[in-house]
Amino acid sequence: MKKFFVGLCAATLLMTGCGGGGGEVEKKSAEPVELHVSAAASLTDAMKELATIYEKDNPDVKLVFNFGSSGALEQAIENGGKTDLFFSAAQKQMNLLEEKGELVEGTRKDLLRNEVVLIVPNDSAKEIKTFEDITGADVVHVALGEPKGVPVGQYSEEILTKLGILDAVKAKAVYGSDVRQVLSWVETGEADCGIVYATDAAVSDKVKVIAVASADTHKPVIYPAAVVKSSQNVDAAKKFLDFTSSADAKKVFEKYGFAVVE
């Protein structure tokens, strides 16, 4: 009988404890809410830093980012891609989603401003001092964003059209799938120059800015943001969206060269 009792106690020890008060099984802590954020590639550095700050103060939330061209992100949302928030680098893509009823009403807002700049590799020996100079014979490859889906490519075409040099530049253009690819090609010297946002040039120590596009050559570069209607975490998404307009977020955005829309 004694052996039987010892065996029984050992067999049940893990479930109820034996001889000492039968402790309860601990409940697993709830998993954090995952917020899926689709954001323009030019926001990569700023968003990653914001996530570190936000998750520290909100341990019940985990931010999952999808960075890319605003056009590709907009298409993915339309096609049912899992997204709670969308941060676009242009109004066009946000307008398309709003027209199709894909946004939570009342959440859309203009968040940031940016500038468009012409860059060259740091060690460039090319005679490029203005946008017009990229039509010169010594410039072989000009890196641009693909204009159909990449906002910086759309702004670039507006600028080049205004300056009357679009056709000449198109003959030597190489088109990137997002602004960071354009930046990369100039950094590595695969392109003699490229047109990117001022904020992208600011995060690279391998390129230099040659010229800033005049405001009258293109539409204002405004970054709108909104909660996506298909979100399963609308309240949490609204809370993070509100945070991106906070004083702490403003410091981060300005650190990376963005101007905050007041």
C-alpha positions in Angstrom: 0.0 0.0 0.0 2.8 2.4 0.8 4.4 1.8 -2.6 1.1 2.4 -4.3 0.6 5.7 -2.5 4.1 6.9 -3.4 3.6 6.0 -7.0 0.2 7.8 -7.1 1.7 10.9 -5.6 4.6 11.0 -8.1 2.2 10.5 -11.0 0.0 13.4 -9.9 2.7 15.7 -8.6 3.0 17.8 -11.8 -0.7 18.4 -12.0 -1.8 19.1 -8.4 1.3 18.9 -6.2 1.5 16.3 -3.4 1.2 16.8 0.3 1.5 20.5 0.3 -1.5 22.5 -0.7 -2.0 21.7 -4.4 -0.8 24.8 -6.3 -2.8 26.2 -9.3 -1.5 26.0 -12.8 -0.3 29.5 -13.9 -2.3 31.2 -16.6 -0.3 32.2 -19.7 -0.1 35.9 -20.2 -2.1 37.2 -23.2 -0.2 37.5 -26.5 0.4 41.2 -27.6 -1.8 42.6 -30.3 0.0 42.6 -33.7 -0.5 45.8 -35.7 0.4 45.4 -39.3 1.6 48.7 -40.6 2.2 49.3 -44.4 4.5 52.3 -44.8 6.3 54.1 -47.6 9.9 52.9 -47.9 11.2 56.4 -47.1 9.7 56.0 -43.6 11.7 52.9 -42.8 14.2 54.4 -40.3 11.8 56.7 -38.6 9.1 54.0 -38.2 11.6 51.5 -36.7 12.7 54.0 -34.1 9.1 54.9 -33.3 8.3 51.2 -32.8 11.0 50.9 -30.2 9.6 53.8 -28.2 6.0 52.8 -28.6 6.4 49.1 -27.8 8.4 50.0 -24.7 5.4 52.0 -23.3 2.8 49.6 -24.8 4.0 46.1 -24.2 0.6 44.7 -25.2 1.3 45.8 -28.8 3.8 44.5 -31.4 4.3 46.5 -34.6 4.8 44.5 -37.8 6.0 46.6 -40.7 5.7 46.2 -44.5 7.8 48.8 -46.2 7.7 49.4 -50.0 6.4 51.7 -52.7 3.1 53.4 -51.8 1.6 52.1 -55.0 2.5 48.4 -54.3 1.2 48.8 -50.7 -2.0 50.3 -51.9 -2.6 47.4 -54.3 -1.8 44.9 -51.6 -4.5 46.5 -49.3 -7.0 46.5 -52.1 -6.3 42.8 -52.7 -7.0 41.9 -49.1 -3.5 42.0 -47.6 -3.4 42.1 -43.8 -3.0 45.7 -42.9 -4.2 47.8 -39.9 -2.6 51.2 -40.9 -1.3 52.7 -44.1 1.3 55.5 -44.3 1.6 56.7 -47.9 4.2 59.0 -49.4 1.6 60.7 -51.6 -2.1 61.6 -51.7 -2.8 59.6 -54.8 -2.6 56.1 -53.2 -4.6 57.2 -50.2 -7.2 58.8 -52.4 -7.7 55.5 -54.3 -8.3 53.6 -51.0 -10.7 56.2 -49.7 -12.7 56.3 -52.9 -13.1 52.5 -52.6 -14.2 52.6 -49.0 -11.1 51.0 -47.7 -10.4 53.4 -44.8 -11.9 53.8 -41.4 -13.9 57.0 -41.7 -12.5 60.0 -39.8 -9.0 58.5 -39.3 -7.2 59.9 -42.4 -4.8 62.8 -41.8 -1.9 64.5 -43.4 1.1 63.7 -41.2 4.4 64.8 -42.8 6.1 66.9 -45.5 9.2 66.1 -47.4 11.4 67.5 -50.2 12.7 66.1 -53.5 16.5 66.2 -54.1 19.0 65.3 -56.7 21.9 63.2 -55.4 25.2 61.8 -56.6 27.8 59.4 -55.1 30.2 61.1 -52.7 33.1 60.4 -54.9 31.4 61.5 -58.1 33.5 63.4 -60.6 30.6 64.2 -62.9 29.8 67.8 -63.8 26.4 67.8 -62.1 25.4 70.9 -60.3 21.7 71.3 -61.3 18.8 69.1 -62.4 19.4 70.3 -66.0 23.0 68.9 -65.9 21.8 65.3 -65.8 21.1 65.6 -69.5 24.8 66.0 -70.1 26.7 63.4 -72.3 28.8 62.2 -69.3 25.7 61.1 -67.4 24.9 57.6 -68.5 22.4 56.3 -65.9 19.9 58.3 -63.9 18.1 56.5 -61.1 14.4 57.3 -60.8 11.4 55.7 -59.0 9.0 53.8 -61.3 6.4 56.5 -61.9 3.3 54.4 -61.9 3.5 53.2 -58.4 6.4 55.0 -56.7 5.5 58.5 -55.5 9.1 59.9 -55.8 9.0 58.7 -59.4 5.8 60.7 -60.0 7.3 63.8 -58.4 10.4 63.3 -60.4 8.5 63.3 -63.7 6.6 66.4 -62.6 10.0 68.1 -62.0 11.6 67.0 -65.2 8.5 67.9 -67.2 8.5 71.4 -65.7 12.1 71.8 -66.5 11.5 70.6 -70.1 14.0 67.7 -69.9 11.8 64.6 -69.3 12.4 63.0 -72.7 16.1 63.5 -72.5 16.3 62.0 -69.0 14.0 59.1 -69.9 16.6 57.9 -72.4 19.1 57.2 -69.7 16.7 56.4 -66.8 16.8 53.2 -64.7 13.7 52.7 -62.6 13.6 51.5 -59.0 10.8 49.6 -57.3 10.9 52.1 -54.4 12.9 55.1 -53.3 15.4 53.0 -51.3 16.4 51.1 -54.4 17.0 54.4 -56.2 19.2 55.5 -53.2 21.1 52.2 -53.3 21.9 52.5 -57.0 23.4 55.9 -56.4 25.3 54.7 -53.3 27.0 51.9 -55.2 27.7 54.0 -58.2 25.5 51.9 -60.5 23.7 55.2 -61.3 25.5 58.5 -61.9 22.8 60.3 -60.0 19.3 59.9 -58.8 16.2 61.7 -57.5 15.0 60.8 -54.0 13.5 62.5 -50.9 15.6 64.7 -48.8 15.1 62.3 -45.9 16.6 59.4 -47.8 19.7 61.4 -48.7 20.0 62.3 -45.0 20.3 58.8 -43.8 23.1 57.9 -46.2 26.8 58.7 -45.8 27.5 57.6 -49.3 25.7 60.3 -51.3 25.6 64.0 -51.4 22.7 66.4 -52.4 23.4 68.5 -55.5 20.1 70.3 -55.8 16.7 70.6 -54.1 13.7 70.7 -56.4 11.9 74.0 -56.3 8.4 73.8 -54.8 6.9 75.2 -57.9 8.1 72.2 -60.0 6.0 69.5 -58.3 3.0 68.9 -56.1 3.6 69.3 -52.4 5.1 66.1 -50.9 2.6 65.2 -48.2 2.4 61.9 -46.3 -1.1 61.0 -45.4 -2.0 58.2 -42.9 -5.1 56.3 -42.0 -6.6 53.2 -40.4 -7.6 50.5 -42.9 -11.2 49.3 -42.7 -10.4 45.6 -42.7 -8.4 46.0 -39.5 -9.3 43.6 -36.7 -7.7 46.0 -34.2 -9.2 49.3 -35.0 -8.9 50.8 -31.5 -5.2 49.8 -31.2 -4.5 51.1 -34.7 -6.1 54.5 -33.8 -4.0 54.7 -30.7 -0.8 54.2 -32.6 -1.9 56.6 -35.3 -2.5 59.2 -32.6 1.0 58.5 -31.2 2.5 59.4 -34.6 1.3 63.0 -34.0 2.7 63.2 -30.5 5.6 65.4 -29.3 7.8 62.3 -29.0 7.0 61.1 -32.5 7.6 64.6 -33.9 11.1 64.6 -32.5 11.8 61.3 -34.3 10.4 62.4 -37.6 12.3 65.7 -37.4 15.5 63.8 -36.6 15.2 62.0 -40.0 14.5 65.3 -41.8 10.7 65.2 -42.1 8.6 68.3 -41.4 5.5 67.6 -39.3 2.1 68.9 -40.6 0.6 71.0 -37.9 
